Amino acid sequence: MADVVRLEEWRARGPQRETVRREAPAQVLLFTGVRYERLTPAMLAARAKAAAAQRGGPDSARSS
């Protein structure tokens, strides 16, 4: 019906871990969530301009 596992015996059979050497104190990073920003029309225009420049711009054929 149930298997009884004696943890002390079970742990003794496995490989032993190395002792932990604490060379420096631990650092904890808390992730508090996702940052949301409201896009303004100026930010959208700057994105569109950057995307157009990356594609070569609307007049890239005429610049040769």
N, C-alpha and C positions, 0 to 999 in steps of 0.2 A: 504494500500500500504506500509506504513512504520510505524514502532513503534518508537515513540519518548520517550526516557528514560531520565528523568532528573536525572543526576548523584547525585546531592546533596540529593534529596529525597531517591533515591535508596540506597545510602551509609548510610543514617540515619536509615534505616530499619534493616540493618544487625547488627551483634554483633560488639561491639566496641573492638578494639585491645588494648592491654596493651601498655603503653608508653614505648619506647625503652630506656633502660639504657645502656649507653656506658661506660663500665668499663675499657676498654683498647682500644687503637687505632686499627683500622682494619689492617690486614695483607693481602697483595695481592700476590698470587702465579701465575706467568706467565709460562704457558706450551708452550715452543717454538717449540716443534716437537719431532720427534723420533730420537734417536741416532743410527747411523749405524756404524758398525765396520767391517773392512776387516779381515777375518780370515786368519791367516798365517798357514803354514803347521805344525808348532810347536803347535799352539793352537788346530788344528784338532787332532793331535796325543795325546795331553793331554786329550781331550774329549773322545777319543776312549779308552784310558787307564782307565779313571775314570768309563766309562760305563762298561768295562770288569770287573773291580774290584767290581762294584755294583752287577753284575750278578754272581759273584763268580769266575771270571777269567777262563781262558782256562784249567788250571790244577787243578780245585777245586776237582775233583774226586780222584786225586792222592795224595792230601795232607792229607788224613785220615790215 
